[in-house]
Amino acid sequence: MVRKAETGEGKKKKEEAPGIEESFRRLDELLERMEDEETPLEEAFSLYEQGLGLIKNAGAQIDRIEQKLSLLGEEDQEDTDDE
């Protein structure tokens, strides 16, 4: 029997994108580090890139949630119309 860790599936689960709340928490941390005058410019650029990735991920998650809510709203409307 092949274990998940051997196939790499277990590793993929650990590397999944953070949730929306976690993305915002990490963005706050990145922003604090970027605003620190002691942060070298090159590191600040790297932090900026990381932040863009977190924003993109959070935006995609929010879009998926909005789509689900829209579908639920349509289903609810259809159920109401049937009655």
C-alpha positions in Angstrom: 0.0 0.0 0.0 1.3 3.5 -0.9 1.1 6.1 1.8 0.2 9.7 1.0 3.6 11.0 2.1 5.3 8.7 -0.4 3.2 10.0 -3.3 3.6 13.6 -2.4 -0.1 14.1 -1.7 0.5 14.7 2.0 3.0 17.4 1.1 0.5 19.2 -1.2 -2.0 19.4 1.6 0.5 21.1 3.8 1.4 23.6 1.0 -2.3 24.6 0.4 -3.0 28.2 0.2 -3.9 29.8 3.5 -7.5 30.7 4.4 -8.8 34.3 4.0 -8.2 35.1 7.7 -4.7 33.7 7.7 -3.9 35.6 4.5 -5.0 38.9 6.2 -3.0 38.0 9.3 0.1 37.3 7.2 -0.4 40.5 5.2 -0.4 42.5 8.4 2.9 40.9 9.4 4.4 41.6 6.0 3.3 45.2 6.1 4.8 45.7 9.5 8.1 44.3 8.3 8.0 46.5 5.2 7.3 49.6 7.2 10.3 48.9 9.4 13.1 51.3 8.4 15.6 48.6 9.2 14.2 46.3 6.4 16.6 46.3 3.4 15.0 47.4 0.2 15.6 44.0 -1.5 13.8 42.3 1.3 11.0 44.8 1.1 10.5 43.9 -2.5 10.4 40.2 -1.7 7.8 40.9 1.0 5.8 43.0 -1.4 5.7 40.1 -3.9 4.6 37.7 -1.1 1.9 40.1 -0.2 0.6 40.3 -3.8 0.4 36.5 -3.8 -1.6 36.5 -0.6 -3.9 39.2 -2.0 -4.5 37.2 -5.2 -5.2 34.1 -3.2 -7.6 35.8 -0.8 -9.4 37.5 -3.7 -9.8 34.1 -5.5 -11.3 32.6 -2.3 -13.7 35.5 -1.9 -14.8 35.1 -5.5 -15.5 31.4 -5.0 -17.5 32.2 -1.8 -19.5 34.9 -3.7 -20.3 32.4 -6.5 -21.5 29.8 -3.9 -23.7 32.4 -2.2 -25.1 33.5 -5.5 -26.0 29.9 -6.4 -27.6 29.4 -3.0 -29.6 32.6 -3.5 -30.8 31.4 -6.9 -31.8 28.0 -5.5 -33.6 29.7 -2.6 -35.4 32.0 -5.1 -36.4 28.9 -7.2 -37.7 27.2 -4.1 -39.7 30.3 -3.1 -41.2 30.5 -6.7 -42.2 26.9 -6.6 -44.4 27.4 -3.5 
